[in-house]
Amino acid sequence: MVNINQQRDSRTAQHSIGSGFGYRSTAEEALLNLDLSGRTALVTGGYSGLGLETTRALVKAGARVIVPARRVDTAERALCGLQNVEIEELDLSDLASIQAFSRRILGRGRGLDMAILSAGIMACPETKVGLGWEAQFAINHLGHFALINSIWPALVAEGGARVVSVSSGAHHITPIRWHDVHFEQGYDRWQAYGQSKTANILFAVELDKRGASQGVRAFAVHPGSILTPLQRHFSKDELVSFGWIDEHGAPADPSFKTPQQGAATQVWAATSLQLIGLGGVYCEDCDIAELAREGVPNGVKDYAVDPLEALRLWNLSVELTSVDISGS
């Protein structure tokens, strides 16, 4: 079996590698000719939207998939009929739930080959969870941070793994708001979403730095614009006003991807042989993205891949969750 998590000494350049894939590539195409038999993946949010398409594609390629779910009954209905899928209860907004889930996973004594962090919420009303945390920052970032740190022994057990942090082009909205991370001075749902997506990228940057010596490589990805249950907090009138759907509820923006296309970059980042020895970068359209240019919506903002910002966020996340990679 090829070790897809080999380490290189130098930091990976934030620059296209000419993967041969593109904007309309699908998850199935990204996994074409890959045999994932014997591999185990963990996919948060793996029973809805892009996560569900990710689970389907990985299973079809031969992988066993563990799907954490806050709503286990909903996950069971969504995944009914899929072989090699295990559902485990997990609430990413609850540290006790994360710890209980991690104990169950580690208690099996089996390693993980990949973890795709696809669960998330988008532009929700102001909500506080956990220890008074702003919900989007908590669920999209802190919950995943605590999860990966808690299951670390499973990620290094087989000589390493890949961790894929699902971000968004919405990270262009804002860097980390160090002066008011939890929006105690006034809430803006889009700023909160953008901050959480920036955090997803910075997490991958620092995780890759810390994990590479043990074979754990991390990537952040932008799946593209896709209509999924992620937009549940918008009314139909809002979606029409955005130009995302028409008055009949049908997709109205031809640039939007299908869910199968949206899942492509995350499965590619988790499995591609083209990424052997690489890590700590932001990907889009099944390739490593370029740094964003002023006024261009594609690419990654420099503040989202800044190693000093990544370290600062890591330290804040440890302070908030009291969880860290053992021995780091």
C-alpha positions, 0 to 999 in steps of 0.5 A, spaced: 500 500 500 502 506 497 504 511 503 500 517 501 502 521 508 510 521 506 514 527 509 518 532 506 522 537 509 520 544 506 514 547 506 509 546 501 508 552 496 501 555 495 501 554 488 498 550 483 501 543 481 497 542 475 493 536 477 489 535 471 482 536 474 478 542 474 471 546 476 466 540 474 470 534 476 466 530 481 468 526 487 467 519 483 472 522 478 477 524 483 477 517 486 478 513 479 482 508 479 484 508 487 482 502 491 481 504 498 480 497 500 483 496 507 482 504 509 478 507 514 475 514 513 472 519 518 467 524 515 464 529 520 457 531 517 457 525 512 450 524 512 448 530 509 450 535 503 457 534 501 459 530 507 454 525 504 456 525 497 463 524 500 461 518 504 458 515 498 464 516 494 469 513 499 465 507 500 464 506 492 472 506 492 472 501 497 473 505 504 470 503 511 467 510 513 465 512 520 460 518 520 459 522 527 452 524 527 449 529 532 442 526 529 443 519 529 436 517 527 437 522 521 444 519 519 441 512 519 435 514 514 440 518 510 445 512 509 441 506 509 443 501 504 450 503 504 455 498 506 461 499 510 459 505 514 458 506 521 455 511 525 457 514 532 454 519 536 457 526 536 455 533 538 461 538 535 458 543 540 459 539 546 466 537 549 464 532 553 460 529 547 467 529 543 471 526 549 466 520 549 466 519 541 474 519 542 474 514 547 470 510 543 474 510 537 481 509 540 478 504 544 477 500 538 485 500 537 484 501 530 487 507 526 484 512 521 487 513 514 483 520 513 479 525 517 474 529 512 471 535 517 465 536 513 460 538 518 458 545 519 453 551 519 453 557 515 450 564 517 446 562 523 442 567 527 446 569 533 447 563 538 452 561 543 454 554 545 459 550 549 462 555 554 459 561 551 462 560 544 459 563 538 456 557 534 459 558 528 466 559 530 465 553 535 462 548 531 466 549 524 472 550 528 473 549 535 469 542 535 473 539 529 480 542 533 478 538 539 476 532 535 482 531 531 487 533 538 483 527 541 483 522 536 490 523 535 493 516 537 488 513 531 491 518 526 498 516 527 497 509 528 498 506 521 504 511 520 500 517 519 493 520 515 490 526 512 486 531 515 482 535 510 479 541 513 473 543 509 473 551 509 470 556 503 471 562 499 467 565 504 474 566 508 475 572 504 470 576 508 474 576 514 481 574 518 480 572 525 477 577 529 482 577 535 479 583 538 472 580 539 472 572 536 465 571 540 462 577 537 460 580 544 460 587 541 455 585 536 453 580 531 454 579 524 452 572 521 456 573 515 462 575 519 462 570 523 461 565 518 467 568 514 471 568 521 470 560 522 472 559 515 479 562 515 480 558 522 479 552 518 484 554 513 489 556 519 488 550 523 490 546 517 496 550 516 498 549 524 496 541 524 500 540 518 506 543 521 505 539 527 503 532 524 508 532 518 514 528 522 508 523 524 506 522 517 499 526 519 498 531 513 493 536 513 489 540 507 484 546 507 479 546 501 474 550 498 468 545 495 465 551 491 458 554 491 453 548 492 446 548 494 445 544 500 442 543 507 448 548 509 443 554 507 438 552 512 438 558 515 436 562 509 429 564 507 426 562 500 426 570 499 433 571 501 436 565 496 432 568 491 435 575 492 442 572 492 440 569 485 441 562 488 434 560 486 429 562 482 422 563 484 420 556 483 426 554 488 430 551 482 437 553 482 438 559 478 446 560 478 449 556 473 456 557 476 454 553 482 456 546 482 452 539 483 454 536 490 458 530 487 462 536 484 462 539 490 465 533 494 471 532 489 476 537 492 475 534 499 476 526 497 482 528 492 485 532 498 484 526 502 487 521 497 490 523 491 497 520 490 499 527 487 499 530 494 504 525 497 509 529 501 505 535 501 501 539 506 499 545 509 495 548 503 489 550 501 485 547 495 480 548 490 477 545 484 482 539 485 488 542 485 492 547 490 490 554 489 494 560 488 494 566 493 488 571 492 489 577 488 486 583 489 478 583 487 479 576 485 474 571 488 478 565 487 484 563 491 486 564 498 487 570 502 495 571 505 492 572 512 489 565 512 495 561 510 500 566 515 504 561 519 504 566 525 496 567 525 496 559 525 500 558 531 496 564 534 489 560 533 492 554 535 494 557 542 487 560 543 484 554 541 488 550 546 486 555 551 478 554 550 478 547 549 483 545 554 485 539 548 492 539 545 496 533 541 500 529 546 507 531 547 506 537 542 
